[in-house]
Amino acid sequence: MSLTESHLIGSTSIPLQETTYPKHFLEIVEKNPNKECFVFRSSRTGANIRHTYSQLLHTLNCVIQGFKNEIHMELHTVVAIYLPNCCEYVYSQLAALCGGYIMMPLNPLYTKPQLERLLPRVNPSVIISLTAMKQNIPSGYNICFVDPNLEEDPSNKIYSLKKFLSSPCERDYVKEVSEILKPSDVSFYGCTSGSTGEPKICTYTHFAMINPFITIDHTTNTPVERRRALCFTPLFTTAAHFQIDAIFAAGATVVVCDKFEPESILKFIQEEKITNVNCAPSGILALIHHPSFSTEKVKSVEHVIMGGAVVSDALMNEAQNKMGLLDCKSGYGMTETCGVMYTMTTTVGQLQPHYELRIVDHITRKITPVGVPGEIEVNTKIMMSGYLNNEKANKESYTEDGWFKTGDEGNLDKYGRLIITGRVKDMIIRGGHNVFPSEIVDTLQTHPNVVLSGCVSVPDRAQGELIVAFVTLKKETKESELKEYCRQRLVSFAVPTHIFIIEKMPLNSFGKVYNPELRKMAAEKIKMYWQNKCENNPCPPSTEAGHAIASLWSEWFEIPQKAISKEMNFFDIGGDSLVGSQTVGLIRRFVSDAPFDLLTKCPTIGLLEEYVLNPKLDLIHPQFKKDIEDIQNLKIEPIQIEPNQKKVAFLTGSNGFLGVHLIQALQKKGYHVLCLVRSLTVKFVTKAKVPFIYVSSIGVAACVGGKEIIPDSTILPFKANGYIQTKWMNELYLNKLRSFGYKIGILRPAFISGNSVSGCSNTDDFIWKLVRLLVNNGLSPNEQKMILTPVDLVANAFVESVNSLPIAANLMPLHPADISYVCDLVAKQMNKTIEHKPMNEIKEQLISLAQSGNKEVLSLLPSMQMSGSLDIEYEWVKEQSLDLSETQQSLDNSITYLFKTGFFGEEFSDGKTKAFGRSH
């Protein structure tokens, strides 16, 4: 298998069958009447209960007889099972399925309020339970208790399952039902886990439930004749329900345990000669690291499938090696898709028969290239019919062409391996960057002192969303240590602003971290955190400048001003370029020539106060001077680079707006793209001695200013912002390497705008904020041209330049864009009247607005100091016959996209793009 796009189609070699579970079960019993099929082992009581297929059929008929004759249940009514793991659970589950009823498992941890909300939605005819759980069951329902010595009281709707089992039964109720039941009849109600709120109820027909079991290819599995599967998963879960039903449908044997106790499980595996284990990864971890574990005890096990949580390749390899398995797989599925629909090893993935899977872009909804993440969608006839009585959820969960939107974010590699990166709805957009909580959780989980972690976001005025993590610990660890641990392993924008240490992690009834509760806790703990800072602030700002900065930060970061101290670090509280530019602008009231990158050298209020008092402080970092000297004295032997026929591209910054488009452009040209972390330096990459292209911003500033500025070691950009300093230093280094024969390209895009086809735009970019600012204030510049380059055309130009290396060029459009046209178009859609003026008059008017406190103008003033003149040559573009110009159509596409996102709405009048950011 070698995929190029994220689309998988399962085998259809075994056709779907129009049948029902009881009909198929009878066929299995007829073939294997005396074969042992069900064993129940208890580590608590020592129970060892065994049934052959014919004995199990008799047991089911006894239970169905009780439902029919004692409780007088009609076909197609609901049997709710509210029990812990026990053999009676399996009897009730199969009796409901084979008796023509609708089986519905209830989490035994459900409280009375939860049951009071849930049960009326399904109106069960009977609830199977224990007397010890009676206090949680609302009144008015028939209850069938499984306790051994219970007296029936039908007048009070109390029944005994033990009586049903001990009553003589001569009729074959399962056979009678199988003759009248239709494949389209409902067989099962399954609750979603509800990790983001109240659970939804999935409905399944007999057709959808039985076919995943009877169309699967068993050739790579243990032969059915000797297959013995172990189930210690809680029986109320969809995973356990489908596992047991699948084993009976195959004619194999299942051993069910009442609880997970590693030592007992190892004993049962050895005694029962278990060949197959399906469970959560935590179960396998607990077994292989238990002091009682030995390869001898598990030597019968041949196949393991782990699911329900992310499974690392390291764990699969460890399990396979320690247990001596034939294969070890991770499984992906959900309640809605009838359990596991996809499995993979460490090398290859496989979609189950009759399923189709694709990964689509969040905006365009088109299938992504291999390696590009998006939302996972599924299409099949053998999944739920829909959510019970939930028209809104059904409408939101399916596409127009009938695909189910899983809500999971993931990507496929060329071998069909599916990597789950998180939930789409859980994605955090922080300062324009997409952050998946799962990445943060996975990182924290690797810390040796962390037991369990969770991650959510809360609204943040400056960055859209603030990242808040929670951990429970094995031993005392400081928040600062955990943050540093994250900094070493995550990109900067993914490091949580707060990591709260708690005693107990809130979990839902399925054992998953319960995010709604974490969000409530986050808001409360942040409030308490700042209250404590207010009450215990040993060193508040002491100067006029310090108080002004504290006021600014308090407003933008929503921090009580009394909590802000001299030690508060701009970057630790989530500082970004938006607030940074305003902070430097404020400092310039006191020191007119304060450098753009002042905050990188003076990140705390105390240091900023000191700088204002003594602006002659040497702010040039000694390392900066040393780096320049090192580059000037660099001694490298000339090299010859042999052409490499293998089309592999390494890409840094791949999660940025341009980066995403570069991935797509490279893949279209047949490159295998490897995305590197952003922290890799130019020196590291160039040491690889491969053709290398570097994107710089120096040309942008130069072109907008009307003349080209060539990096020059005699003109050190000490007062430029840190970003430009970095680009300047890198160009200096790369030009030195070019002189020694390295094939290096230095390309400088102009203002990067939206995708020329889809219109997808970076809503954090200056140009669109400027257009919004102008139109909202009734302004438009007279015949103002700007050098806009659509992002997809820039990406294509980068890829085309590979064959022309070495090269250094400004990527300029042949035809600049008319900003007046853009403003007119936006104003028309917003029904606003605008006045056309010269740009210098517009700047004066905007400066006046800024002086009156307009925050949107304040946030854009630093970028508005640049002019838009275009007296510069860009021969390379002409030679390559590439036109990077915006067209009327591409501008229309971008504006249409931005209106769809709400970017031009009044709610953004304070200069923020709130939850949109880089909407790629």
KETORGU-322948 format. One record per residue (C-alpha): x, y, z; residue in one letter. Coordinates in steps of 0.25 Angstrom, whole numbers, plus 5000, padded with zeros to 4 digits. Each point is the difference from the previous one (the first is absolute). Example, Ala and Ser with C-alpha at 12.3 -4.5 7.8 and 13.67 -1.06 7.14 Angstrom:
! KETORGU-322948
504949825031A;500650144998S;
This chain:
! KETORGU-322948
500050005000M;500550144996S;498950115002L;500150144994T;498750055006E;499349975013S;499049914996H;499849855003L;499049904995I;499849875008G;499849864993S;498749954995T;500449864996S;499049945011I;498750064996P;499050065011L;498949915004Q;498550035002E;499949935014T;499850035015T;500849965012Y;499149895005P;499949944987K;501549994998H;500249965015F;499149884998L;500949964988E;501250005009I;499449925011V;499549904989E;501549984996K;500650005013N;499049955011P;501049945009N;501150104999K;500450095012E;499650144996C;499950085013F;500850005013V;499850095012F;501250025009R;500050085013S;501250055007S;499150045011R;499249885003T;500749894993G;498849974991A;500349914988N;498849994992I;500049934986R;499049984989H;500049934986T;499250064989Y;498849915002S;500050035015Q;500150154997L;498849994991L;499249945010H;500450115010T;499550104990L;498749944998N;499749995015C;500350155001V;499250044988I;498949915006Q;500050095013G;500050134992F;498849954992K;499249935010N;500350065013E;500250154996I;499249994988H;501050074991M;499650034985E;501049984989L;500950134997H;499950055014T;501350045008V;500849915009V;500950095009A;501149945007I;500650075012Y;501049905005L;501549985003P;500749894993N;499349875003C;499549884993C;498650045001E;500450134991Y;500449914989V;498749925001Y;499150125000S;500850074988Q;499849874991L;498649985005A;499650144996A;500749994986L;499549864997C;498650025006G;499750124991G;500250115010Y;500850125000I;501249985009M;500650135007M;501249995009P;500050105012L;501350045007N;500049955014P;500650135005L;498850084995Y;499450075011T;498550025003K;499950144993P;500749954988Q;499049884999L;498950095002E;500450084988R;500449884991L;498949905003L;498850084995P;500750014987R;499949854997V;498949965009N;500549865004P;499049895002S;501049945010V;501350035007I;500949895004I;500750035013S;500549975014L;499250045013T;501350075004A;499850104989M;498550015002K;500150145007Q;500550064986N;498849954992I;498950104998P;498649945004S;499049954991G;500849904992Y;500049855000N;501349955006I;500549864999C;501149985010F;501149894999V;500249985015D;499949855003P;499050005012N;499050114996L;498649985001E;499150054988E;499050115002D;499350024987P;499050095006S;501150105003N;500749974987K;501149915006I;500549884993Y;501149895001S;500949964989L;500449885009K;498549954999K;500050024985F;501349924999L;499449895009S;498749994993S;499749884991P;500150044985C;499649914988E;499850114990R;501050054990D;499750155001Y;501350044993V;499649914988K;498650075000E;500550145001V;501049974989S;498949964990E;499350135002I;501150105003L;500450094988K;501550054997P;499550145001S;499449995014D;500850075011V;500949915008S;500850095009F;500150145007Y;501450055003G;500350125008C;501250094995T;501050035011S;499650145002G;501450055002S;499550144995T;498650005007G;498749915001E;500149874992P;499349984987K;499349874997I;500449924988C;499049904993T;500449884993Y;499249904992T;500349855000H;500650014986F;501050115004A;500449925013M;500249864994I;500750034987N;501350065006P;500149865007F;499749914988I;500750084989T;501450015007I;501249924994D;500449895010H;501249954993T;501050085008T;499449975013N;500149885009T;499149894994P;498650005006V;500149865004E;501050035011R;499850155001R;499850045015R;499850155002A;500150075014L;499150125003C;500350085013F;499450134994T;498850065007P;498849934994L;499250124999F;501050064989T;499749994985T;501449934999A;499649895009A;498649984995H;500549994985F;501249915005Q;499149905006I;499050004989D;501149984990A;500649885007I;498649935000F;499850044986A;501349934996A;499849885008G;501250025009A;500150015015T;500050125010V;500550005014V;499450125007V;500650055014C;499250085010D;501150105002K;501450044996F;501049955010E;501449974993P;500449885008E;498749934998S;500050044985I;501349944998L;499549875007K;498849994992F;500850024987I;500949885004Q;498949915005E;499050034988E;501050004990K;499650144994I;500450034986T;499450134998N;499950135009V;499350134996N;500150115010C;500450145003A;501650034999P;500050025015S;499649865002G;501149944993I;501050105006L;499549955014A;500249864996L;501450004994I;500550095011H;499449925012H;501049935009P;499349874997S;500150014985F;500849894992S;500049964986T;499749865004E;498750055006K;499550064987V;500649914990K;498749964995S;499650144996V;500250024985E;499350134996H;499750135008V;499250124996I;500050135008M;499050114998G;499250105008G;501350095001A;501250044992V;501049884999V;501450034997S;500949924991D;501049985012A;498949945008L;499649914988M;501449954999N;500249985014E;498749925002A;500449924987Q;501449975005N;499749975015K;498749924997M;500649934988G;498850034991L;499749974986L;499550144998D;499650125008C;499150114995K;499350125004S;498650024997G;499250124996Y;498550015001G;498850075007M;498649975006T;499450054987E;500849914991T;499749875007C;501349995007G;501449984993V;500050034986M;501550024997Y;501249935006T;501550024998M;501349945003T;501350095002T;500249994984T;498749994993V;498550035003G;498749934995Q;498650054999L;498949895004Q;499249954988P;498850084995H;500650135006Y;500550124993E;500850115006L;500550134996R;500750125006I;499550144996V;500550145001D;499250085011H;499650114990I;500049954986T;499549865005R;500849944989K;500949875002I;501450045005T;501349954994P;500749895008V;500650065013G;499150125000V;499050005012P;498650025000G;498649955005E;499849854999I;498749964993E;499449864998V;499049944990N;499449865002T;498749935001K;500449935012I;500050115011M;498950075008M;498750044994S;500250135007G;499850075013Y;498749975007L;499050115000N;501150104997N;499850074987E;501050115002K;501149905003A;499749924988N;500050124991K;501350055005E;500749865000S;499849974985Y;500550064988T;499150034988E;500549884993D;499749915012G;501449995007W;500049995015F;500950115006K;500749935011T;500550135007G;501449945001D;501250074994E;501049914994G;500949974988N;500449884991L;501449964996D;500349944987K;499949865006Y;498650035005G;500450025015R;499050095006L;500550105011I;499050065009I;500450145004T;498750045008G;498650044999R;499650114990V;499250075010K;501150005011D;501050074991M;500550135006I;500350124992I;501150085007R;500550124993G;499649954987G;500749865002H;499249875001N;500449925012V;499449865003F;499849985015P;500449854998S;501450044996E;500250085013I;499349885008V;500949904994D;501350085003T;499650025015L;499749855001Q;501449974997T;500550085012H;500449905010P;499250065011N;498750024993V;498949905002V;498950064992L;499950134992S;498950084993G;500050134991C;498950104997V;499950144995S;499450135006V;499650124992P;501250105000D;499950154995R;501450014994A;500149864994Q;498649954998G;500249885009E;500949975012L;500649865002I;499849945014V;500549865004A;499749925012F;500849895006V;500049905012T;501349965005L;500849885006K;500950095008K;500150155002E;500450084987T;500050154998K;499250064989E;501250074995S;500749874998E;498849944992L;500050134992K;501549984997E;499749864996Y;499050044990C;500950114995R;501049904996Q;499149914993R;498950104994L;500050124990V;499950125009S;498550034996F;499649865006A;500650025013V;498950025011P;499850135006T;499649935013H;500349865005I;499149985012F;500449885009I;498749935006I;499849885009E;498949934992K;499750014985M;498650024996P;499549884992L;498749974993N;499349865002S;500949944989F;501350035007G;500450114990K;500450145005V;498850095001Y;500350134992N;498750085004P;500449985015E;501550044997L;499550134993R;499250045012K;501249975009M;500950084991A;499250125001A;499949995015E;501549975002K;500450114991I;499250105008K;500549945013M;501550014994Y;499950154997W;499250035014Q;501249945007N;501050084991K;499250135004C;500149965015E;501549964999N;500750104991N;501350035006P;500550104989C;499050074992P;500450104989P;500650135006S;500150104988T;499150074991E;500449914988A;499949875009G;498550045004H;499750034985A;500549874996I;499349925011A;498750074996S;500249964985L;500349865004W;498949995010S;499050044989E;500549914989W;500349885008F;498850025010E;500949995012I;499750095012P;500950115000Q;500449985015K;500549874996A;501050054991I;501450005005S;501450054996K;500449854998E;498849974990M;500549954987N;499350054987F;500249864994F;499649925012D;498650065000I;499849974985G;500650134994G;499950014985D;500450104989S;498650075001L;500250045015V;501550014998G;499950114989S;499150085009Q;501049985012T;501150054992V;499250124995G;499750035014L;501450005004I;500350094988R;499250115008R;501250005009F;501249964991V;499750044986S;501049904993D;499749885008A;500349884991P;498949914995F;500549875007D;500150075013L;499249895007L;500949894996T;501150075008K;499150065011C;498949905001P;499650045015T;499350135004I;501250025010G;501050004988L;499150094992L;500050105011E;501549995001E;500150034985Y;499250125001V;500850065011L;501349964993N;499749994985P;501549994997K;500149865005L;500749914991D;498949914994L;500849934990I;500149865005H;501449955001P;499749884992Q;499550084988F;501350074999K;500749875001K;499249934990D;500350114990I;501549985003E;499949854998D;499350024986I;501050104995Q;501249915004N;499349874995L;500949914993K;499449894991I;500649924989E;499250014986P;499149884998I;499449944988Q;498649955003I;499649874992E;498650004994P;499049925008N;499049934992Q;499149965013K;498950115001K;500050035015V;499850145006A;500250045014F;499150115005L;500150095012T;498850095004G;499149904994S;498850045009N;500050144995G;499150064989F;501149994989L;500549875006G;498749934998V;500050054985H;501449964998L;499749855005I;498950004989Q;500950064989A;501149905003L;499149885001Q;499450044986K;501449994994K;500249875006G;500950035012Y;499949925013H;499950115010V;500749995014L;499550115010C;501150045010L;499850085013V;500150154999R;501250015009S;500949934990L;501050114997T;500650044986V;501349955004K;499549865003F;499249994987V;501150054991T;501049905006K;499249904993A;500750054987K;498749994992V;499350104991P;499450105010F;498950114998I;499950115011Y;498850095001V;500450145005S;499250125004S;501150104997I;499650024986G;498550035004V;500450125008A;501050044990A;499050004988C;498950075008V;501050115003G;500350024985G;501549955000K;500749875002E;500849985012I;501149904999I;500549935013P;501350075004D;500949975012S;500350155001T;498550035002I;499649925012L;498550015002P;500150025015F;498750085001K;499249914991A;499049905006N;500649875004G;499349934988Y;500750084990I;501349995008Q;499949854999T;499750004985K;501250104998W;500949915007M;499649884993N;500150074986E;501450045004L;500449865004Y;499349944987L;500750094991N;501349965006K;499749864998L;499650034985R;501350054998S;500649865003F;499149934990G;498849965008Y;498750004992K;499250105008I;498850084996G;499650135007I;498650044997L;499350125005R;498450004998P;499350135001A;498750015007F;499449865000I;498550004998S;498949894999G;499949884991N;499750044986S;499049894998V;499349975014S;500250145005G;500549945014C;500750115007S;500950035012N;499150095008T;501250045009D;500750074988D;500150154999F;499450024987I;498649955003W;500050075013K;500450134993L;498949984990V;499049985011R;500550125008L;499950094988L;498649954996V;499450015014N;500550145001N;499450044986G;501450014993L;500749954988S;501350054994P;500150064986N;500649914990E;500949935011Q;500749884995K;500649895009M;500949884997I;499049895003L;500449854996T;499049895002P;500549895009V;499849894991D;500850074989L;501150035009V;500149855004A;500049964986N;501150104997A;500949945011F;499849864994V;500350054986E;501350065005S;500649875005V;500649974986N;500550144999S;500950005012L;500850085005P;499250124999I;499650125008A;498850084996A;498850095004N;498749934997L;499350124995M;498650004992P;500150054986L;498850085003H;499750065014P;498649995006A;499150125000D;499650025015I;499050104996S;499349894992Y;500049915012V;499550115010C;498850034990D;499749854999L;499949985015V;499350135002A;498949964990K;499849875007Q;499950075014M;499150114994N;501050115005K;500350134993T;501550034999I;500850124996E;501249994991H;501250085005K;501550014998P;500849905009M;500750115007N;498650065004E;499549875004I;501249975009K;499850145007E;498649965003Q;500349875005L;501150055009I;498950105006S;499149885003L;501249935007A;500250125009Q;498649995004S;500249865004G;499549914988N;500649875003K;499949944986E;500850124995V;501049985011L;500249864997S;500450034985L;500850135001L;501349935000P;499849934987S;499350134994M;501450075000Q;500349934987M;499750064986S;499549934988G;500950054989S;500649904990L;501250054993D;500849885001I;500449894990E;499649865001Y;500749934988E;499949865005W;498550005000V;500050044986K;501049904995E;499349895006Q;498750044994S;499350005013L;498950105003D;499750015015L;499050114999S;498650015006E;498950004990T;498650055002Q;499549865001Q;501049965011S;499750135008L;498549974999D;500349865005N;500850055012S;498950105004I;498949904998T;500849905010Y;500250115010L;498550045000F;499749865003K;500949995012T;499450135005G;501350075000F;499350134995F;499050005011G;499850115011E;500449905011E;501550024995F;500050155002S;501049995011D;501149954990G;499949855004K;499649884990T;499649925012K;499849854997A;500450014985F;501550035000G;500749924989R;498849934994S;500749904991H;
